[in-house]
Amino acid sequence: MQYIYLYNNKANLNDIALPLSGADVIISNEDETYTLIEDPEEAGRYITDTIVVARFSKNYSLLIYYHDRFYSAQAYMIPGETFTELTYTKNDDNDLYHIDYVASSFEAEDPAMWEIQIDWSSVPGYEDKDPETCRKKLLFYTLPTLDVSQVFSPIVEQVNFPAGTIILEHRYSLTSEHAAFVRALLLETSWQGGVFPSDPANVTTNLSEGAIGFFGVCAVNSLSLTVTPKKN
């Protein structure tokens, strides 16, 4: 099952995103059409009724019909890449660990997004805690450009976790167009507030007029690992 989130456009960056409910959503390629149905338990979340398996040889289209208007976008997928697992290091002042390295932030030929899911809810001593307080998700990016705002971006809070933590690592392949969107978005958000902030600008989009965001089709490579006390 795949899903898409749709939201009403925000006037300001810090405004609360309001879900867009009541739209008709279709994803298609040259051979198949998939109709997405709005999740009855979560407004603005549209889900497929079957697993959509993307193929490299196909072009994909997104079509949204809402309030008598059509919005569309096109995308294609590039192959994924196998990768070496991330590294983590023990903290100097306690018995917890933190992620030391995921991937290079610059790669001219193979841009990617990395989703890191960290879960220590089943580690002895943490079973009685709220599971959601024992789970974190981090995003990292490998992009074909290297910006001053990226190099001197604000410090991100360190996530600490105990031995026994399970880490799931997912690598999403990005087309050059998708990577350009991610770069523009980061310049406006995560990379702002550093030593060399960028000038405000409009984030790129591949959606038709009246909509913003990006419709992308990604190949995903994944691996899992368990944090062990021996690794340092």
Secondary structure, 3 states (H helix, E strand, C coil): CCEEECECCCCCCCCCCCECCCCEEEEECCCCEEEEEECCCCCCEEEECCCCCCCCCCEEEEEEEECCEEEEEEEECCCCCCCCCCEEEECCCCCCEEEEECCCCECCCCCEEEEEEEECCCCCCCCCCCHHHHEEEEEEEEECCCCHHHHCCCCCCCCCECCCCEEEEEEEECCHHHHHHHHHHHHHCCCCCCCCCCCCCCCCCCCCCCCCCCCCCCCEEEEEEECCCCCC
